[in-house]
Amino acid sequence: MQALIDSVGTLSSKERRALAILLKEKGINLFGIAPICSRGADEAPVLSYAQESQWFLWQLEPDSTAYHITTALRLTGELDLDALRHAFDTLIARHETLRTTFCEDDGMAVQVVHPPAPLDIEVIELHTSGLSYEAQLHALTDSQCQPPFDLRNGPLLRARLLRVAADEHVLVLTQHHIVSDGWSMQVMVEELIQLYAGYRQGRTVSLPDLPIQYADYANWQRQWMDAGERERQLGYWLEQLAGEQPLLMLPLDHARPAIQSYRGALLDIPLPDTLRLGLKQLAQREGVTLFMLLLASFQVLLHRYSGQADIRVGVPSANRNRVETERLIGFFVNTQVFKAEVDGQLGFNAFLQQVKQTALMAQSNQDLPFEQLVEALRPERSLSHSPLFQAMFNHQTAVKKGGQSQRLDDLSIETLSWQGRAAQFDLTLDTFESEEGLWASLTYATDLFEVSTIERLAQSWVQLLQGIVQQPGQRLGDLPLLGAAEQHQLLHEWAPATGEFPSDGCVQQLVEAQVQKSPDAEALLFAGQRLSYRELNARANRLAHKLIELGVGPEVRVGVALQRTPEMVVALLAVLKAGGAYVPLDPDYPQDRLAHMLRDSQAQILLTESALLSLLPSVESLQNLQLDAQPGWLDDYSSENPPQRATPDNLAYVIYTSGSTGLPKGVAIAHRNVLALIDWSNRVYSTDDLQGVLASTS
């Protein structure tokens, strides 16, 4: 059997497929155990799954720069431009991806590998007057990154040489992600430097042979997945991620645009060395890697900021698990989705062990292309955000802060820390670990966040890490997000003087107190109608007594689907007076959404009106009460306040999310919460301010 596997490279593509089918019947995946072979002459250079996704995105937005990858090298010393051009020529001849474009053949996207051709290196002199050196460098690097690539015609590699002085240059290289990734950029730079050094010294450079090219890998990847690997790994991910795909609801500074622009910015986060040592010691004690520990901290941070329990974070993996791919230039990086159910009552060390198990299982199933996972889960697609996750975490090791540097005979080469301004996700946390220390950065979508918000988020994360190191067993909900200075500012400088707080009351009691204070004052004005507090209270009381008769009391939910008239206010107040909790329903919502809200909230009664009946769903065991059934139908009920039935900890209402990324979710609000909001607003805002408020949050 082993001899047969070793001879796979000598078989034709047809013979390999036949052998693969035979072995699959025996439960063996040929492509998982045999060497990756060069594609046959009869095999089209297909796209990898990752390339296929990029091709689709480029066709949608051909002018987007979100998937451009840029690196810059500072060259100090005497530069031999001819040797540099020669090095590029050899590099392009060596790697097919550096001379590849894309097209469609009979409806199928394929790679087009062109013969080697010289790379056009644009040489630009920096001016000695006007903008500063750094400003010119930044502007010229930016302008190198911005022009869109034409994936059909190429080239998909651009080089610009900025001449700062006779002995100082900056080489800016930009590629499209469809033919490269971060690892590939490192390979390209390393080999470029080796080739340049050899040609500069007049010697022949011998680079390791490439057993395959990227198109061979793409062909193998599809064969490997088709031979059973897809089903094996997809089963794990579907079990982990099937069901509702929640949108990460971080507090935003700006409304999410309908179409993601990918505009972004980067914030560096310094981490003290004492914190690094504490984290490493904690990781060692808990039997986890620093990656797992930092990922867990990020998931807790997102949980604390969003209030969501289901936290999903994208994590990139190099996806070079075969020796044949180690020195290739191409798009290999894959993305995994790490899901965590974050319970604020759980201790951090217990949560960390859950994250560890998730990471280990993900590592065993890391090869499934992200694009295949998206296709299988079929999330509700939107141009406003990425599918499956909106926050990414990326931990890198063995990197040098400020970039790598090396010395040739007469030339010093330094990799500059160039960060583009594209944000593919709402938020990306990058952490870097080396012998020099630990540092981090946040890339964020500027359409959504102001820099001040991200600065606070970064400070909260650092404070969270400090708390984790000091008390790893502390509950997730109690871990600190504010330092001592921030707490003092919040509690003593920003908070207004405390006033009397009705902590033992309910919402309807505030209305009843207002009735006693000014019974004849206007409470409601609507289309010529005027209701005093006395009239509003009396009408609500009659309906409340009817609801009590029907069984409404503490924790009983009552749906309210009414037009925005005084009857709606009467109905809401009546439910509270009966001791129940109202569930507001917008009659304009689709019937299936309304039905879900009624069933999910376990509403027992629905208050509505005859004009809306045709718009509302029919829900089993739900009693409909039409408030306009007949004139005066509540006249026999008392207009006096019902006895107090609810407590401050009972529900006042259940409000549902929009359900834009799945089923709407109900948020339960107790009377105590509502009173806290009212008390806060009365202390923060003057009466004149409140008279000018159009709406407030709940």
C-alpha positions as CSV (number, residue, x, y, z in Angstrom):
1,M,0.0,0.0,0.0
2,Q,2.8,2.5,0.9
3,A,4.6,1.8,-2.3
4,L,1.4,2.5,-4.2
5,I,0.9,5.8,-2.3
6,D,4.5,6.8,-2.9
7,S,4.0,6.3,-6.7
8,V,0.9,8.6,-6.9
9,G,3.1,11.2,-8.5
10,T,3.7,9.0,-11.5
11,L,0.0,8.4,-12.1
12,S,-2.1,10.4,-14.5
13,S,-4.9,12.5,-13.1
14,K,-7.4,10.0,-14.3
15,E,-5.6,7.1,-12.5
16,R,-5.3,9.2,-9.3
17,R,-9.0,9.8,-9.3
18,A,-9.7,6.1,-9.8
19,L,-7.4,5.2,-7.0
20,A,-9.0,7.8,-4.7
21,I,-12.4,6.3,-5.3
22,L,-11.2,2.8,-4.5
23,L,-9.5,3.9,-1.3
24,K,-12.5,6.0,-0.2
25,E,-14.6,2.8,-0.2
26,K,-12.1,1.5,2.3
27,G,-12.3,4.6,4.5
28,I,-9.0,6.0,3.3
29,N,-8.5,9.5,1.9
30,L,-5.7,9.2,-0.7
31,F,-5.1,13.0,-0.8
32,G,-4.6,13.2,2.9
33,I,-1.8,10.7,3.0
34,A,-0.1,10.9,-0.4
35,P,2.3,13.7,-1.5
36,I,0.7,16.7,-3.3
37,C,1.4,16.2,-7.0
38,S,1.7,18.6,-9.9
39,R,-1.5,18.9,-11.8
40,G,-1.9,17.0,-15.0
41,A,-2.0,18.6,-18.4
42,D,-5.7,17.7,-18.6
43,E,-6.5,19.4,-15.2
44,A,-7.5,23.1,-15.4
45,P,-5.7,25.4,-12.9
46,V,-8.8,25.8,-10.7
47,L,-9.1,28.4,-7.9
48,S,-8.7,27.4,-4.2
49,Y,-11.8,27.9,-2.1
50,A,-10.3,31.1,-0.6
51,Q,-9.5,32.4,-4.1
52,E,-13.0,31.6,-5.3
53,S,-14.4,33.8,-2.5
54,Q,-12.0,36.6,-3.4
55,W,-12.9,36.4,-7.1
56,F,-16.6,36.7,-6.1
57,L,-16.0,39.7,-3.9
58,W,-13.8,41.4,-6.5
59,Q,-16.6,41.0,-9.1
60,L,-19.0,42.7,-6.7
61,E,-16.6,45.5,-5.8
62,P,-13.8,45.7,-8.3
63,D,-12.6,49.1,-6.9
64,S,-12.3,47.9,-3.3
65,T,-8.9,48.1,-1.6
66,A,-9.9,46.1,1.4
67,Y,-7.9,43.0,0.3
68,H,-4.7,44.7,-0.6
69,I,-1.6,43.6,1.3
70,T,1.4,46.0,1.6
71,T,4.8,45.7,3.1
72,A,7.7,48.2,3.0
73,L,11.4,47.8,3.3
74,R,13.8,50.5,4.3
75,L,17.1,50.1,2.4
76,T,20.0,52.0,3.9
77,G,23.3,52.0,2.0
78,E,24.3,51.6,-1.6
79,L,21.5,50.1,-3.6
80,D,22.2,48.1,-6.8
81,L,19.0,48.6,-8.8
82,D,20.1,46.1,-11.5
83,A,20.6,43.4,-8.9
84,L,17.2,44.3,-7.4
85,R,15.5,43.9,-10.8
86,H,17.3,40.7,-11.5
87,A,16.1,39.4,-8.1
88,F,12.5,40.2,-8.9
89,D,12.9,38.5,-12.3
90,T,14.0,35.3,-10.7
91,L,11.4,35.5,-8.0
92,I,8.6,35.9,-10.6
93,A,9.9,33.0,-12.6
94,R,10.0,30.8,-9.5
95,H,6.5,31.5,-8.2
96,E,3.6,31.2,-10.6
97,T,1.3,33.3,-8.4
98,L,3.4,36.4,-9.1
99,R,2.4,36.1,-12.8
100,T,-1.1,34.8,-12.4
101,T,-4.4,36.4,-13.5
102,F,-8.0,35.1,-13.4
103,C,-10.8,34.5,-15.9
104,E,-13.8,32.4,-16.5
105,D,-13.8,29.4,-18.8
106,D,-17.3,27.9,-19.5
107,G,-18.6,29.5,-16.4
108,M,-15.8,28.2,-14.2
109,A,-13.2,30.6,-12.7
110,V,-9.6,29.5,-13.5
111,Q,-6.1,30.7,-13.0
112,V,-4.1,32.0,-16.0
113,V,-0.4,31.5,-15.5
114,H,1.6,33.8,-17.7
115,P,5.2,33.4,-18.9
116,P,7.8,35.3,-16.7
117,A,8.1,39.0,-17.5
118,P,10.1,41.9,-15.9
119,L,8.4,43.7,-13.1
120,D,7.9,47.4,-13.6
121,I,9.5,49.1,-10.6
122,E,8.3,52.7,-10.2
123,V,11.2,54.9,-8.9
124,I,10.1,58.2,-7.2
125,E,12.3,60.9,-5.8
126,L,11.2,62.4,-2.5
127,H,11.3,66.2,-2.5
128,T,13.6,68.1,-0.2
129,S,11.1,70.8,0.4
130,G,7.4,71.0,1.3
131,L,6.1,68.0,3.1
132,S,8.3,66.3,5.7
133,Y,10.0,63.0,4.8
134,E,7.6,61.0,6.9
135,A,4.6,62.7,5.4
136,Q,5.8,62.1,1.9
137,L,6.6,58.5,2.7
138,H,3.2,58.0,4.2
139,A,1.4,59.6,1.2
140,L,3.4,57.7,-1.4
141,T,2.9,54.4,0.4
142,D,-0.8,55.2,0.6
143,S,-1.1,56.0,-3.1
144,Q,0.7,52.7,-3.8
145,C,-1.9,50.8,-1.9
146,Q,-5.0,52.5,-3.1
147,P,-5.3,51.8,-6.9
148,P,-7.5,48.7,-7.4
149,F,-6.1,45.6,-9.0
150,D,-7.5,44.2,-12.2
151,L,-7.7,40.5,-11.5
152,R,-8.4,39.7,-15.1
153,N,-5.4,41.5,-16.6
154,G,-2.9,41.9,-13.8
155,P,-0.2,42.3,-12.7
156,L,-1.2,41.5,-9.1
157,L,2.1,42.7,-7.7
158,R,3.2,46.3,-7.6
159,A,6.6,47.7,-6.6
160,R,7.5,51.3,-5.9
161,L,11.0,52.4,-4.9
162,L,11.1,55.7,-3.0
163,R,14.5,57.4,-3.2
164,V,15.0,59.4,0.0
165,A,18.7,60.0,-0.6
166,A,21.5,58.5,-2.5
167,D,22.0,56.0,0.3
168,E,18.5,55.5,1.5
169,H,15.5,54.0,-0.3
170,V,12.1,52.6,0.7
171,L,10.7,49.7,-1.3
172,V,6.9,49.4,-1.2
173,L,5.4,46.1,-2.3
174,T,1.6,45.6,-2.7
175,Q,-0.2,42.4,-3.7
176,H,-3.9,41.4,-3.9
177,H,-4.9,38.9,-1.3
178,I,-6.1,36.5,-4.0
179,V,-2.4,35.6,-4.6
180,S,-0.9,36.2,-1.3
181,D,-1.2,36.4,2.5
182,G,1.0,37.5,5.4
183,W,3.2,34.4,5.4
184,S,3.6,34.7,1.7
185,M,4.8,38.3,2.0
186,Q,7.5,37.1,4.4
187,V,8.6,34.3,2.0
188,M,8.7,36.9,-0.8
189,V,10.8,39.3,1.2
190,E,13.2,36.6,2.4
191,E,13.8,35.2,-1.0
192,L,14.1,38.6,-2.6
193,I,16.8,39.6,-0.1
194,Q,18.7,36.3,-0.7
195,L,18.5,36.7,-4.5
196,Y,19.6,40.4,-4.3
197,A,22.6,39.6,-2.1
198,G,23.7,36.9,-4.5
199,Y,23.4,38.9,-7.6
200,R,25.0,41.9,-5.9
201,Q,28.0,39.7,-5.1
202,G,28.0,38.1,-8.6
203,R,27.3,34.6,-7.3
204,T,24.5,32.1,-8.1
205,V,21.8,31.7,-5.5
206,S,20.4,28.3,-4.9
207,L,16.9,28.5,-3.3
208,P,15.1,25.3,-2.1
209,D,13.2,23.6,-4.9
210,L,9.5,24.1,-5.0
211,P,7.9,20.6,-5.3
212,I,4.6,22.2,-6.5
213,Q,3.0,25.5,-7.4
214,Y,0.0,27.1,-5.8
215,A,-2.4,26.0,-8.6
216,D,-1.3,22.4,-7.8
217,Y,-2.3,23.0,-4.2
218,A,-5.7,24.4,-5.2
219,N,-6.4,21.4,-7.3
220,W,-5.3,19.0,-4.5
221,Q,-7.4,20.9,-1.9
222,R,-10.5,20.3,-3.8
223,Q,-9.7,16.7,-4.4
224,W,-8.9,16.2,-0.7
225,M,-12.1,17.8,0.4
226,D,-14.2,15.9,-2.1
227,A,-12.7,12.6,-1.0
228,G,-14.4,12.8,2.4
229,E,-12.5,15.4,4.4
230,R,-15.2,18.1,3.9
231,E,-17.8,15.9,5.5
232,R,-15.6,14.9,8.5
233,Q,-14.7,18.5,9.4
234,L,-18.0,20.1,8.5
235,G,-19.8,17.9,10.9
236,Y,-17.8,19.3,13.8
237,W,-18.4,23.0,12.7
238,L,-22.1,22.5,12.1
239,E,-22.5,21.1,15.6
240,Q,-20.6,24.1,17.0
241,L,-22.2,26.9,15.0
242,A,-25.6,25.8,13.6
243,G,-28.6,27.8,14.5
244,E,-29.0,31.6,14.9
245,Q,-26.0,33.6,13.7
246,P,-25.9,36.6,16.1
247,L,-24.6,40.0,15.1
248,L,-22.1,41.3,17.6
249,M,-23.9,44.3,19.2
250,L,-21.0,46.5,20.5
251,P,-22.0,50.0,21.5
252,L,-21.4,52.0,18.3
253,D,-20.7,55.7,17.8
254,H,-22.3,55.8,14.4
255,A,-25.1,53.8,12.8
256,R,-23.9,50.8,10.8
257,P,-23.9,51.8,7.1
258,A,-25.9,49.6,4.7
259,I,-22.7,48.8,2.8
260,Q,-19.4,48.2,4.5
261,S,-16.8,50.6,3.4
262,Y,-13.8,48.8,5.0
263,R,-12.4,52.2,6.1
264,G,-10.4,51.7,9.3
265,A,-7.7,52.9,11.6
266,L,-5.3,51.3,14.0
267,L,-4.6,51.9,17.7
268,D,-1.4,50.5,19.4
269,I,-1.8,49.2,22.9
270,P,1.3,49.1,25.1
271,L,1.3,46.3,27.6
272,P,3.6,46.5,30.7
273,D,6.3,43.8,31.0
274,T,5.0,43.0,34.5
275,L,1.6,42.1,32.9
276,R,3.3,39.9,30.3
277,L,5.1,38.0,33.0
278,G,1.9,37.6,35.0
279,L,0.0,36.3,32.0
280,K,2.7,33.8,31.1
281,Q,2.8,32.5,34.6
282,L,-0.9,32.2,34.7
283,A,-1.0,30.4,31.4
284,Q,1.6,27.9,32.6
285,R,-0.3,27.3,35.9
286,E,-3.6,26.7,34.0
287,G,-2.0,24.5,31.3
288,V,-2.9,26.8,28.4
289,T,-1.1,28.7,25.8
290,L,-0.8,32.5,25.8
291,F,-3.0,32.5,22.7
292,M,-5.8,30.7,24.6
293,L,-5.5,33.1,27.5
294,L,-5.6,36.3,25.4
295,L,-8.4,34.9,23.3
296,A,-10.5,34.2,26.4
297,S,-9.9,37.7,27.7
298,F,-11.0,39.2,24.4
299,Q,-14.2,37.1,24.4
300,V,-14.9,38.3,28.0
301,L,-14.3,41.9,26.9
302,L,-16.8,41.5,24.0
303,H,-19.3,39.9,26.3
304,R,-19.0,42.7,28.9
305,Y,-19.4,45.4,26.2
306,S,-22.2,43.8,24.2
307,G,-24.1,42.1,27.0
308,Q,-24.4,39.0,24.7
309,A,-23.6,35.5,25.9
310,D,-23.0,34.0,22.5
311,I,-19.7,35.5,21.5
312,R,-18.1,34.4,18.2
313,V,-14.6,35.5,17.1
314,G,-12.8,34.8,13.9
315,V,-9.3,33.4,14.3
316,P,-6.9,33.1,11.3
317,S,-4.7,30.1,10.9
318,A,-1.7,29.8,8.5
319,N,-3.2,26.7,6.9
320,R,0.2,25.4,5.8
321,N,0.1,21.9,7.3
322,R,1.8,20.2,4.4
323,V,5.5,20.5,3.8
324,E,4.9,21.2,0.1
325,T,3.3,24.5,1.0
326,E,5.8,26.0,3.4
327,R,7.8,28.1,0.8
328,L,4.9,28.9,-1.6
329,I,3.6,32.3,-2.3
330,G,-0.2,32.2,-2.4
331,F,-3.5,32.6,-0.5
332,F,-3.4,29.9,2.2
333,V,-4.6,31.5,5.4
334,N,-7.9,30.2,6.6
335,T,-10.3,31.5,9.2
336,Q,-12.0,29.6,12.0
337,V,-14.9,30.7,14.1
338,F,-14.4,30.3,17.9
339,K,-17.7,30.3,19.7
340,A,-18.0,30.9,23.5
341,E,-21.0,30.8,25.7
342,V,-20.0,33.4,28.2
343,D,-21.7,33.1,31.6
344,G,-21.0,36.1,33.8
345,Q,-21.3,33.9,37.0
346,L,-18.5,31.6,35.9
347,G,-15.0,32.1,37.2
348,F,-12.4,33.1,34.6
349,N,-10.2,30.1,35.2
350,A,-13.1,27.7,34.5
351,F,-14.0,29.7,31.4
352,L,-10.4,29.5,30.3
353,Q,-10.6,25.7,30.3
354,Q,-13.6,25.8,28.1
355,V,-11.7,28.1,25.6
356,K,-8.8,25.6,25.7
357,Q,-11.0,22.7,24.7
358,T,-12.6,24.8,21.9
359,A,-9.2,25.7,20.6
360,L,-7.9,22.1,20.7
361,M,-11.0,20.8,18.8
362,A,-10.7,23.7,16.3
363,Q,-7.1,22.7,15.7
364,S,-8.2,19.2,14.8
365,N,-10.7,20.6,12.3
366,Q,-8.7,23.6,11.0
367,D,-8.6,22.7,7.3
368,L,-12.2,23.2,6.3
369,P,-12.2,26.3,4.1
370,F,-14.1,29.2,5.7
371,E,-16.0,29.7,2.5
372,Q,-17.3,26.1,2.7
373,L,-18.5,26.8,6.3
374,V,-20.4,29.9,5.2
375,E,-22.0,28.0,2.4
376,A,-23.1,25.3,4.7
377,L,-24.5,27.6,7.5
378,R,-26.1,30.0,5.0
379,P,-26.3,33.0,7.4
380,E,-28.5,35.9,6.4
381,R,-26.1,37.8,4.2
382,S,-25.6,41.5,4.5
383,L,-23.3,44.0,2.8
384,S,-23.1,45.9,6.1
385,H,-21.0,43.3,8.0
386,S,-19.0,40.1,7.6
387,P,-20.8,36.8,7.9
388,L,-20.5,34.5,11.0
389,F,-18.4,36.9,13.1
390,Q,-17.6,40.6,13.3
391,A,-14.6,40.6,15.6
392,M,-11.2,38.9,14.9
393,F,-8.4,37.9,17.2
394,N,-4.9,37.2,15.8
395,H,-1.9,36.1,17.9
396,Q,1.5,36.2,16.4
397,T,4.7,34.8,17.8
398,A,8.4,35.3,17.1
399,V,7.9,38.7,15.6
400,K,10.1,41.7,16.1
401,K,8.6,44.9,17.4
402,G,9.1,47.6,14.8
403,G,9.9,45.1,12.0
404,Q,12.7,42.7,11.1
405,S,16.2,44.0,10.1
406,Q,19.3,42.5,8.7
407,R,22.6,43.6,7.3
408,L,24.1,42.7,4.0
409,D,27.7,43.7,3.0
410,D,26.8,47.3,2.1
411,L,23.1,47.5,2.7
412,S,20.9,47.5,5.8
413,I,17.4,46.2,5.3
414,E,14.6,46.9,7.7
415,T,11.0,45.8,7.4
416,L,8.8,48.8,8.3
417,S,5.7,48.3,10.4
418,W,3.3,49.5,7.8
419,Q,-0.4,49.2,8.6
420,G,-2.9,49.9,6.0
421,R,-6.2,51.5,6.8
422,A,-8.6,48.7,5.8
423,A,-10.8,47.2,8.4
424,Q,-12.4,44.0,7.2
425,F,-14.3,43.5,10.5
426,D,-15.8,45.8,13.1
427,L,-12.9,45.1,15.4
428,T,-9.6,43.1,15.2
429,L,-7.3,42.6,18.1
430,D,-3.8,41.7,17.1
431,T,-1.3,40.5,19.8
432,F,2.4,40.0,19.3
433,E,4.7,37.9,21.4
434,S,8.5,37.7,21.2
435,E,11.5,37.8,23.4
436,E,11.2,41.6,23.4
437,G,7.9,41.4,25.1
438,L,4.1,41.4,24.4
439,W,2.3,44.2,22.6
440,A,-1.1,44.6,20.8
441,S,-3.1,46.7,18.5
442,L,-6.8,47.2,17.7
443,T,-7.9,47.8,14.1
444,Y,-11.4,49.2,13.9
445,A,-14.0,50.3,11.4
446,T,-14.1,54.1,11.4
447,D,-17.6,54.0,10.1
448,L,-18.7,52.6,13.4
449,F,-16.3,53.9,16.1
450,E,-14.6,57.1,17.2
451,V,-11.0,56.7,18.3
452,S,-11.9,57.8,21.9
453,T,-14.3,54.8,22.1
454,I,-11.5,52.4,21.0
455,E,-9.1,54.0,23.4
456,R,-11.6,53.3,26.3
457,L,-12.1,49.8,25.0
458,A,-8.3,49.2,24.9
459,Q,-8.0,50.6,28.5
460,S,-10.8,48.2,29.6
461,W,-9.0,45.3,28.1
462,V,-5.7,46.1,29.8
463,Q,-7.5,46.5,33.1
464,L,-9.3,43.2,32.5
465,L,-6.0,41.5,32.0
466,Q,-4.7,43.0,35.2
467,G,-7.7,41.7,37.0
468,I,-7.4,38.2,35.5
469,V,-3.7,38.0,36.6
470,Q,-4.6,39.2,40.2
471,Q,-7.7,37.1,40.6
472,P,-8.1,34.4,37.9
473,G,-10.9,32.7,39.8
474,Q,-13.1,35.9,39.9
475,R,-16.5,35.8,38.2
476,L,-16.4,37.1,34.6
477,G,-19.1,39.6,35.5
478,D,-17.0,41.0,38.3
479,L,-13.7,41.3,36.6
480,P,-12.7,45.0,36.5
481,L,-12.9,47.1,33.4
482,L,-12.0,50.4,35.0
483,G,-8.9,51.4,36.9
484,A,-8.9,53.2,40.2
485,A,-8.6,56.7,38.5
486,E,-11.5,55.9,36.1
487,Q,-13.7,54.6,38.9
488,H,-13.1,57.7,40.9
489,Q,-13.9,60.0,37.9
490,L,-17.1,58.1,37.2
491,L,-18.3,57.9,40.7
492,H,-17.2,61.2,42.1
493,E,-16.6,63.6,39.3
494,W,-19.1,62.7,36.6
495,A,-22.0,61.4,38.7
496,P,-24.5,64.1,39.9
497,A,-25.5,64.3,43.5
498,T,-27.7,61.5,44.5
499,G,-31.3,62.1,45.2
500,E,-34.2,60.2,46.7
501,F,-34.7,57.0,44.8
502,P,-38.1,55.1,44.9
503,S,-36.5,51.7,45.1
504,D,-39.5,50.0,46.7
505,G,-42.1,51.1,44.1
506,C,-43.3,50.3,40.6
507,V,-43.7,52.4,37.5
508,Q,-47.5,52.8,37.7
509,Q,-47.1,54.2,41.2
510,L,-45.3,57.2,39.7
511,V,-48.3,57.9,37.5
512,E,-50.7,57.5,40.4
513,A,-48.6,59.9,42.5
514,Q,-48.8,62.4,39.6
515,V,-52.6,62.0,39.6
516,Q,-52.7,63.0,43.3
517,K,-50.4,65.9,42.6
518,S,-52.1,67.4,39.5
519,P,-55.2,65.5,38.6
520,D,-56.5,68.0,36.0
521,A,-53.1,68.6,34.3
522,E,-52.9,67.5,30.7
523,A,-51.4,64.0,30.4
524,L,-52.0,63.2,26.7
525,L,-52.5,65.3,23.6
526,F,-53.4,63.6,20.4
527,A,-55.1,64.8,17.2
528,G,-57.4,67.2,19.2
529,Q,-58.0,64.8,22.0
530,R,-56.9,65.8,25.5
531,L,-56.7,63.5,28.5
532,S,-55.9,64.7,32.0
533,Y,-54.0,62.6,34.5
534,R,-57.3,61.9,36.2
535,E,-58.9,60.7,33.0
536,L,-55.9,58.6,31.9
537,N,-55.7,57.0,35.3
538,A,-59.4,56.1,35.4
539,R,-59.5,54.6,31.9
540,A,-56.4,52.5,32.7
541,N,-57.9,51.4,36.0
542,R,-61.0,50.0,34.4
543,L,-59.0,48.1,31.9
544,A,-56.6,46.9,34.6
545,H,-59.5,45.4,36.6
546,K,-60.7,43.6,33.5
547,L,-57.2,42.2,33.0
548,I,-57.0,41.1,36.7
549,E,-60.3,39.3,36.1
550,L,-58.7,37.5,33.1
551,G,-55.8,36.3,35.3
552,V,-53.2,38.9,34.7
553,G,-50.8,39.4,37.5
554,P,-47.0,39.4,38.3
555,E,-44.9,37.9,35.6
556,V,-47.9,37.4,33.3
557,R,-47.1,38.8,29.8
558,V,-49.6,40.7,27.8
559,G,-49.1,41.5,24.2
560,V,-50.0,45.1,23.1
561,A,-50.6,45.6,19.3
562,L,-52.3,49.0,18.9
563,Q,-51.9,52.0,16.8
564,R,-50.1,55.0,18.3
565,T,-53.1,56.6,20.0
566,P,-54.1,57.4,23.6
567,E,-55.5,53.8,23.7
568,M,-52.0,52.4,23.5
569,V,-50.9,54.4,26.5
570,V,-54.0,53.4,28.4
571,A,-53.3,49.7,27.6
572,L,-49.6,49.9,28.7
573,L,-50.5,51.5,32.0
574,A,-53.4,49.1,32.6
575,V,-51.1,46.1,32.2
576,L,-48.7,47.5,34.8
577,K,-51.6,48.3,37.1
578,A,-52.8,44.7,36.8
579,G,-49.3,43.6,37.9
580,G,-48.4,42.2,34.5
581,A,-45.7,42.9,32.0
582,Y,-46.5,44.2,28.5
583,V,-44.9,43.1,25.3
584,P,-45.1,45.9,22.7
585,L,-45.8,44.6,19.2
586,D,-45.5,46.7,16.0
587,P,-48.5,45.7,13.7
588,D,-46.2,46.5,10.7
589,Y,-44.0,43.5,11.5
590,P,-44.3,40.3,9.5
591,Q,-46.8,37.9,11.0
592,D,-44.2,35.2,11.6
593,R,-42.1,37.6,13.6
594,L,-45.0,38.7,15.7
595,A,-46.0,35.0,16.2
596,H,-42.5,34.3,17.4
597,M,-42.5,37.2,19.9
598,L,-45.9,36.1,21.3
599,R,-44.8,32.5,21.7
600,D,-41.3,33.3,23.0
601,S,-42.6,35.7,25.6
602,Q,-45.4,33.3,26.6
603,A,-48.0,36.1,26.3
604,Q,-51.4,35.0,27.6
605,I,-53.5,37.9,26.3
606,L,-53.2,40.2,23.3
607,L,-54.7,43.7,23.5
608,T,-55.5,45.0,20.0
609,E,-58.2,46.7,17.9
610,S,-60.5,45.4,15.1
611,A,-58.7,47.3,12.3
612,L,-55.5,45.4,13.0
613,L,-56.9,41.9,13.3
614,S,-56.0,40.9,9.7
615,L,-52.4,41.9,10.3
616,L,-51.9,39.8,13.4
617,P,-51.0,36.1,13.6
618,S,-53.2,33.4,15.1
619,V,-51.4,32.0,18.1
620,E,-52.7,29.0,20.0
621,S,-53.9,29.5,23.6
622,L,-53.7,33.3,23.2
623,Q,-56.8,35.3,24.1
624,N,-57.4,38.4,21.9
625,L,-59.0,41.4,23.6
626,Q,-60.3,44.1,21.2
627,L,-60.4,47.4,23.0
628,D,-62.8,48.9,20.5
629,A,-65.2,45.9,20.5
630,Q,-68.2,48.0,21.6
631,P,-68.6,51.4,23.2
632,G,-68.6,51.6,27.0
633,W,-67.8,47.9,27.5
634,L,-65.5,48.7,30.4
635,D,-67.9,51.2,32.2
636,D,-69.0,48.6,34.8
637,Y,-65.4,48.2,36.0
638,S,-64.0,50.3,38.9
639,S,-62.1,53.5,38.1
640,E,-60.2,53.2,41.4
641,N,-56.5,52.1,41.6
642,P,-56.2,48.3,41.9
643,P,-54.2,47.1,44.9
644,Q,-50.5,47.0,44.4
645,R,-49.7,43.5,43.0
646,A,-46.2,43.7,41.5
647,T,-42.8,44.2,43.3
648,P,-39.8,46.2,42.0
649,D,-38.2,43.0,40.9
650,N,-41.2,41.8,38.8
651,L,-41.2,42.4,35.1
652,A,-42.5,45.7,33.7
653,Y,-42.2,44.8,30.0
654,V,-40.3,42.6,27.5
655,I,-38.8,44.4,24.6
656,Y,-37.6,42.5,21.5
657,T,-34.5,43.2,19.3
658,S,-35.0,43.8,15.6
659,G,-34.1,40.2,14.6
660,S,-32.0,41.6,11.7
661,T,-29.6,38.6,12.0
662,G,-32.0,35.9,13.1
663,L,-35.0,35.5,15.4
664,P,-35.8,38.5,17.6
665,K,-34.6,38.2,21.2
666,G,-36.6,39.4,24.2
667,V,-35.0,41.6,26.8
668,A,-36.8,41.5,30.2
669,I,-37.0,44.8,32.0
670,A,-38.0,44.9,35.7
671,H,-39.8,47.9,37.4
672,R,-36.6,48.5,39.4
673,N,-34.7,49.0,36.1
674,V,-37.2,51.5,34.8
675,L,-37.3,53.5,38.0
676,A,-33.5,53.6,37.9
677,L,-33.6,55.2,34.4
678,I,-36.2,57.7,35.5
679,D,-34.3,58.6,38.6
680,W,-31.1,59.0,36.7
681,S,-32.7,61.2,34.0
682,N,-34.3,63.4,36.7
683,R,-31.0,63.9,38.3
684,V,-29.0,64.5,35.2
685,Y,-31.4,66.7,33.2
686,S,-33.4,69.7,34.2
687,T,-37.1,70.0,33.7
688,D,-36.5,72.2,30.6
689,D,-34.2,69.6,29.2
690,L,-36.7,66.8,29.6
691,Q,-39.4,68.8,28.0
692,G,-37.2,68.9,24.8
693,V,-36.5,65.1,24.8
694,L,-38.2,63.4,21.8
695,A,-37.2,59.8,22.8
696,S,-35.1,57.9,25.3
697,T,-33.6,54.4,25.5
698,S,-35.2,51.7,27.6
